């Protein structure tokens, strides 16, 4: 039977031993073909894991927002020259706020065994570190960029959170993080809990939960720093 490995990549530099189990490398080195979000980053990641990694012996198919060829995915999964496949995203866990779900779906349809390898996910690490409700939560991906739509979405999330005691989780492109933070503090109720989980797993890691009224008193600089935002209303 063919096998597809879901391969987590590092979410920050210098934390391989902390977040990446050594056994993962055994599976990865035996993988014959890789679906990757960025070819250059994936090759660098594999060489970082093992500087003798036989990259030239492997097949790579790059899939990202600029190149999303479903036929190429299906053809590679059906190619009888390969028995083992892997998915690698830019950072963290493929298929969770990252590309990969279509590949996994097709693997199931083709009766290919899917094996998730152990590794970091910034979303779940942020949730578990936030102190917010981990029994009822929802991940929304990216919120609208333009102010009117963003304001409306934030208010909707807050109302839904209060009604259902739900943790709302979302992310933003790092260079827009500061603007999103400022919109959150202007829009949310004073007693709504807001968590910012920034640079998770790195030496600059910052994870803090407090009411919006307290955030307003602090100078926060998260510009161009990867972050996860979480909120819970009605506490």
Secondary structure, 3 states (H helix, E strand, C coil): CCEEEEECECCCCCCHHHHCCHHHHHHHHCCCEEEECCHHHHHHHHHHHCCCCCHHHCEEEECECCECCHHHHHHHHHCCCCCEEEEECCCECCCCCCCCHHHHHHHHHCCCEEEECCCCCHHHHHHHHHCCCCCCEEEEEECCCCHHHHHHHHHHHHHHHHHHCCEEEEECCHHHHHHHHHHHHHHCCCCCEEEEEECCCCCCCEEEEEEHHHHCCCCCCCCCCCEEEEEECCC
